[in-house]
Amino acid sequence: MRSNRKAFTLIELLVVIAIIAILAAILFPVFAQAKQAAKKAASISNMKQGVLAELMYQNDYDDALVMSDSGCVTSQPNCFGWGYGPPDSVPFENMFPYTKNMQITVDPMDEVQSVAQRQMDEFKSIGAPIYPATIALGTTAELEYAAAVRSNMGYNFAFLSPWLLVPGSNGYYVGAASINSSQVTQPAHTLMFGTSIWNRVGGAPTGGGNWVVQTPCWEDANGNYLQPIAGYAAAGTLFSYGSGWDANPLSWIVYGGLWPFYNITSSTAATGAQNGQVVIGWADGHTKSMPISQVAAGCSAYGDTSSSLPQGRVTDPTKFIWALNQ
């Protein structure tokens, strides 16, 4: 007796493979979107912890906002300016007692996920004699500073703690202003932190984050400095402005150092730049993601050629989310 052996024909196998390929093509983008959505949720959660740490800091320091740089006097050893390390200190270093965790300052979409790598990059960037050769030789203050200065939560320093250069009997104070939370008239409408990048190479973010981000506008429609910038400019101590967002699409400050890590699409904000969602922490403690193009609402971020309005002028104060008084 002959037994009949059944098997798939070549055509049947090819049909099955084609169906699997079609299903994979449909599902893989869905998986990628789900993964990015999870990362965005984690980013929003981290930002929430960051702004709550700021609110706890205010509660312990008589409603003073954390300073963008505590600064130092140039007669002190290693006092070289903003971002150079101790004796200066930066926001998430000063708020570390409330967070107990530098990892929350790392955005899940950033290429540098390791806090130790960020510290090492900062040590190399500044170099000796300010920093030791390796992070293994770093002090606690140096390590916390190096991690905090490359935080992906960039601080709205122009309005919440402008950089100052103040002459004194023992040299210059190189630091920042201290602002009280009562000066923020609409905290639910005022940007405090936003997801930031350190630099861009070939258009891609690199090096971690940046502890401060630049406002797109710092003057009213008539060209007068907004408060509190105006007061320090009048006193001759302001060292913050003026420059804002860079229209060069490959610049790291095309969005003032902010970066739309999520739902990236093409952009009309600056030719060749990328649009997408940036995660924002607000002065009242709430957080959300929003299109990067909306972050400069009510502002001539790159200069308005249709009305000849220069760069950096506020066109609609009710929409501008950076200033203290709105």
N, C-alpha and C positions, 0 to 999 in steps of 0.2 A: 504494500500500500504506500502511495505517495502522500506526504504531509505538506499542506500548503502553509508557507511562512508568510505572515502579513508584516508589512513595514510601510513607513511613510515614503511617499514618492519625493523626488527632488523638488517638484513644484510645491507640494504641501509644506515641505520644510522652509522653502523660500517665503511662502505666504506667512507662515508663523513668525519667521524672523522679521519680516516687514512690519507685521502688526506690533511686535515687541518694540521695534525701532520707533514706530509712530507714537506708541504709548510713552516711551522714554522721552521723546522730544516734547511731548505735552507736559509730562510730570516734572521733569528736571527743573524747568524755570519756576514751577510752582514751589518746589522744594527750596530753590534759591531765594525766592521771595519770602517764604516762611522763615528761613534762616535769618534774612536781613530784618524782618519784622521783629523777630525775637531779640536781635541785637539792638534794635532801636528801643524796644521796651526796656532792655537792660540799661541803655544809655540814659533814658528818661529817669529810671529809678536811681541811677548813680547821681544824676544832676539834682534830683530831689534831696538826696542825702547831703550834697554839697551846699545847697541853699539853706537847708535846715541847720547845718553847721554854722553858716554865716549868721543866721538868726539867733542861735545860741550864743555865739560870740558877742553879738550886739547886746544881748541880755546881761552878759557878764561885764561889759565895758561901757555901761551908761549910754547905750544906744549908738555908740560909735560904730560906723562901718569898718570892716577890716581894711587896712591900708594896702594899696597896691604894692608898695615897697616901704618898709619901716625906715630904711635909709641909714645913713651914717654921716659922720663929719670927716672931711678929707684929711684931718690931722690924725685920724685913727688908722691903725695898720689895715691894709687890704681894703681900703675904702676907695673903690674905683668907679662906682656908679651902679645903675639899675641892672639887676640880673647877674651881678658878679659874685654873689655869694655872701656869707657872713663877713662882717657884722650886720649886713642887710638881711631882711627876711621878707617873704612873699606870702600871699593869702593862704594857700593850703598848707604851708608850713605853720603859720600861726593858728590855723584852725584844726591842726592835727589832733590836739587833745579831745576834739569833739567827734572826729571821724575814726581815729585809731587805725586808719587804713588808707594808704596812698593808692591802692589799686582802683578805688572808685574814681580817681581822676583820670584813668585810662579809658578812652572810648573804645568799645568793642570792635569798631571798624578801623581803628588806627593800626598802621603797619607795625608799630613798636608796642607790643603788649607787655613786655617785661619792664618792671620798674627799675630793676638793676641795670638793664641796658640803657635806659634813659639817664640814670645817674652816671654811668660810664661815659655816655656821649657828652654829657654836660661837663664832666671832669676833663675830657679831652678837648672840648671846645674852648673852655676858659684856660686850662693849662696851668703849669707851675709859674710862679710860686704861690698863686692864689689857691690852687687845689693840689693835693698830692697826686702822685703818679697813677694810683689805682684806687678804686672805691674801697678796697680792703683796708686802706690806710686812712680813710676818711673819718672825720668825727661825726657824731650824731647830727649836729647842726648842718654840717656840709652835705650829708646824705639826704636829710629831709629837704634842704634847700634845692639840691640838684633834682630831686624828684618833683617837687612842687613847682619849680620854674618851668618844667616841661609838662605841666598839667594840660589835659585836653579841655579843661574848664577855664576859658579865658575871661578875665575880669574887665568890666566896663570902666577902665581906670580914668578915662578923660573926664567923666562926670562924677564918679563915686570916690575917686582918690587921685586927682591930677598929679603928675610928676612936678616936683619943685627943685629949684636950685637957689638956696638961700644963703647969702653971705653972712659970716659971723666972725667973732674975734679969733676963733681957732680954726678958721678955714670955712669952706662951704658945707652946708648941710645938703647932701644929695639924697633926696627921698621923695616923699609924697605928702599930700594934704590929708587931713583927717576930717571926714564928713560925718555929720550926725544923721541918723535915719529920719529925723523929723524934717529934714530938708528935702526929702523925697516926697513930693506932693501926691503922686499917684503910683504907689508901689506895685500895684497889680498891672500897671502899664509901663513899667520901667525895667529894661533889660539889665540884669546883674551879671550873669555868666552865659557864655555860649560855647559850643564845641569849637575848638581851635586847633590850628596846626603850627608847627615850628617853622617849616620851610616847604618849598616845592622844588623838585628836580625833574625836569622833563614833563612838567604838568602834574606829577604825582606828589601827594603829601609825603613828607619824610621827616624823621627826627623826633617824632612825638608831637606834643602839643605846646602851647604858649600860655604863660600865666596871665597875659593881658591881651585884649583885642581892641582894635581902633574903631572909634566912632566914624560913620560916614560923613557926618556934619557936625560942626562946632560953632557955627555962626548963625545969626538970624538972617532974615531976608535982606536986611540992610547992611550986612557985613559986620555986625557987632558980635563980639564973643558972647556966648550963652553963659549963664551962671552954672557952676561956680568958677568956670574958667576965666570969666571976665575979671573977677576980683583979684586973682593971682596975676593975671596979665598986667593989670593996672599997678600992682605992687612991684612989678618987675621980677617976680620969682617963678613965673610959669616956665616950665621946660617941656611941655607936652606937645604943643601944636604949632605950626600947622601943616599937616598932611593927613590924608585920610585913606580912602580906598583907591587902589591903583587900577586904572582902566586896562593895563596890560593883562591879558587873560592868563598868562603864565606866572604872574607875580604871586607871591605868597600872601600879599595883602590886597588881592583883587576884591576880597570881601573883608578887609581889615584884619585878616588873620582868622576869621571864622571860616568854617568849612562845612559844606553840605554833604555829609557822609552818606545820607540816606535818600533813596528814591531819586538818584541822580538822572537828570535829563539835560538836553541842550539848553543854553541860556541866552537871553537877549540882554541881560544886565551888563555884560561886557563881552564883546565879540570873542567867541571861542572859549569862554569860561563855561563852567558847569553849574547848572541849577540843581536844586534838590532840597531836602529837608535838613535844617539845622536844629539842634536841640537847645532850647533856651531855658535858663533859670531866672525867674522874675524876683523883684525885690520884696514881694509879699510872701515868697516861699513856694509858689506854684511853679510847675514846669510843664513844657509842652514842646512838640516839634512844629516847625513852621517853614514855609518856603523861604529860602535865603533872599529871594527877590523882595519879600515883604519886610525884611529886617531894615531896609533902607527907605521904607515908606515915609512920605512927607519930607524928603530930603533930596537935594541935588548931589548925589554921591559922586558922579563923574563929570559934572558940569552939564547944564541944560542948554544945548545949542539952539533950541527953538526959541528960548526967551533970553538967551545970552546970560543966563544966571551962572555965576562961577561955581566951581566945585566947593562943596562944604557948606552950602547955605540951606537952612531949613525952609521948606516951602509951605508946609502944613504942620504946625506944632501939635495938632490933635492926633496926628498919625505917627509922629516921630517918637520912637520908643526908647531913646537913649538918655534924654536930658532929665534933670532933676525936676524942673518946673515945666509942666505941660498944660 
